[in-house]
Amino acid sequence: MRILIIDDSKFIGKMVGEMVSPKGHQFEHALDGKEALDLLEKDSKFDIILLDWNMPNLDGVGFLEEALEKKLHLCPIIMMTTENSPEKIMKAIGLGASEYIMKPFTPDILFGKIDQVTKRAS
Amino acid sequence: MEISEKVYMYFADLIKDRLGIEYPISDRYRLDARISTLIEHFNVDSADALHQIYIQNMTTEMETVLLDLATNNETSFFRDSKPFDFLTKIYIPHFVKGSPLGPLKIWSCACSTGQEPLSTIMTIKEGFPSLAGGFVKLDASDISSEALAKAKNGEYTQLEVQRGIPITLLVKYFDKVDDKDVWKVKNSIIKHIRHFSFNLLTGSYQSGNYNIIFCRNILIYQNKENKEKILNSLDKQLHQDGIIILGNGESLIGLKTPLQTINIDGFTIIAKESSEFWSDKENHTKLSA
């Protein structure tokens, strides 16, 4: 599985990478929504996107809005953020996110969510 | 922390006596961890000191704490999706067709901190909204008073709700507690559940007539005699065509019970041997179709 992590924290990118690599998954890390959109224009072959909310340049919601506007047919997107109000969760789901992970989280939660969205997509 | 074999066996025997759960010395790390927790809880210096206070004056509170720790409260929402898929795709459609007047009676007989009954109600609300309005009676019991108190309260940490609940169900059926990373189940869900304390080995069983009994990951901790005792008691609580759902790896193999094992589309259920419906293999085929 190829996973794109979009998060302005290098620590989170490294931590999630260390969680998924031993399972045989490959991952790329983009530091904001704009960098991720640029990357996806060149290479869109990802199976899962893990998307932070608060980032410089283009935040998670901006990324979802641009993806909708550009009619990009992206793989399932899982929000991965400290934002945990029901209103914000519903906003992200309304803009196309498939699942939602609230930080902090543990590896079993990450893999459980990945499992949920891949089962739904299949 | 050094725990002598004598102290270990004292607690292992006490737990076996009260709950029937066995902690063999060959697998001692499971109980060692719990004894260490007790040492911290009662703020004593050693396992020997803990042993002394238990043998000299075991209060009800001390017994309750020990038994709470001895029972396995590890659980999560929608733990193993197969039972919920079976209910949604096979059992409840059959039930609705066959017994449209209801009610559907379900017993989660070792509900721990409440995730199993809540997952069941959410499954029914989502798949069969008309059934949830009074046609479902869900009983939830556990031996652990601490676990049951949490189940009744219906509050879960952010980590707990993220284990198993799809996000759309979380925001639909739970409220976020202000300024805390805690989510509380809505009354519209928990009102369907009646919680009560119950010991499957020593409790006085009432007439249940349940359509579905969840008894997952309980038998695995019991010896053969207790497994048979529990299953024979559950049999008497079961509707003639009701089913028991056991945990993965739990089975009737080697046990004397009036029950039979049935496999429908790769999912194993337990039913009465005397059930005409479940004894007719044509019905299995019909349900699989």
Interface residues (C-beta under 8 A of the other chain):
Chain A: N84 S85 P86 I89 M90 I93 E99 Y100 I101 M102 P104 F105 T106 D108 I109 G112 K113 Q116
Chain B: Q158 L159 Q162 R163 G164 P166 I167 T168 L170 V171 D175 K176 D181
